[in-house]
């Protein structure tokens, strides 16, 4: 058993990867779902074991493959930040897979369902790989595995615009991946290594000789990863991708894909570049701050006028990503902790919102807001869960979203930026408008005649939704998993950096 325990980092990838191979060989949607469910159920136990081990030992886990030691060989390196993100992604996968059974059976043709679950498991393996690897090039490989699977997940939607949305995402994703790998290539030419830890140790001396190439690499990698995480204004692929993808794919990707990209950005900034260069001197803080504020306001304002509920929540995701990158730009203990807390909380809340909306689509066939008038009377439990997650998105006290914004506000105050606290509160009021607009239509409008026979979704869809809605409330009071761990991660990332 102890031997198995030593191999947890590689098992985190192999379990969904071999699951994908098995689902690709099946011809039954039920069998494919069973395999995907088994792999998704194992992943959180592996990540929880890794997190417990890192907390217990207080040291990173280094897992080297082959006979080449790091930094020359391939290394999977798990510290507190990795373990936190691995747990988040695997939890979303675990909660999502029961929901998938009915949703996928309704929205995906039966002969395509095994292929759909294959792509889901490949995507899960790729996202987990991005987080667990300690190598910049392997991060690119896993980024592309998850992206290629994502394009397929989106393109399998029955709406004719799904294929166009997948193509748009493919074009933007390819540009982002190219820019990232160009930055990695420049760093390799300058330092002769691809290992994150080794890069951090070599960048300082190299900066004295090659300052311009290193800053160019930082710029390339920042833009490339920002395209993947949908940082405003590089988010143009996201609204259509979320709107026309199958409901399960939208919910899963909203909770995981952008979060893995955000992790990569944090890793690049705080574990590689900032170790060698004072973070305050990096020419990205002000830029990220401005783009974050633009996302918080412009994307929220756009969401207010959206008629399609999926697109409304997609624009909301761009705004919420703005809050996360705002904490990265603050680059202090409370700000960075707030960013990490919101990564976790937003994944929970936004997945719940898309689950609720997917359940409504499952029963009514509609995702446009006017066509869902009165849905709160026909699906009170589902709509109630939507409201709870929506309140969390706003940041109402007693919900997970309030904790995130509290940390961000404290980070702003640590800088002496009271004006930024005001902007955080003001941008949250925009969320009140678009969430409130949906609530008003759902509860205070008469349902159309075609909704007369609408009822709650099956329990396999309802229970995951209620679990996430309950988590939105629970994480608003018990912050040990989010705020406690995120604070330790923030201290770890910032502790050894030059000021």
Secondary structure, 3 states (H helix, E strand, C coil): CHHHHHCHHHHHHHHHHHHHHHHHHCCCHHHHHHHHHHHHHHHHHHHHHHHHHHHHHCCCEEEECCCCCCCCCCEEEECHHHHHHHHHHHHHHHHHHHHHHHHHHHHCCHHHHHHHHHHHHHHHHHHHHHHHECEHHHHHHHHHHHHHHHHHHHHCCCCHHHHHHHHHHHHHHHHHHHHHHHHHHHHHHHHCCCEHHHHHHHHHHHHHHCHHHHHHHHHHHHHHHHHHHCCCCCCCCHHHHHHHCCHHHHHHHHHHHHHHHHHHHHHHHHHHHHHHCCHHHCCCHHHHHHHHHHHHHHHHHHHHCCCEHHHHHHHHHHHHHHHHHHHHHHCCHHHHHHHHHHHHHHHHHHHHHHHHHHHHHHHHCCCECHHHCCHHHHCHHHHHHHHHHHHHHHCCCCCHHHHHHHHHHHHHHHCCCHHHHHHHHHHHHHHHHHHHHHHHHHHHCCCCHHHCCCCCCCHHHHHHHHHHHHHHHHCCCCCHHHHHHHHHHHHHHHHCCCC
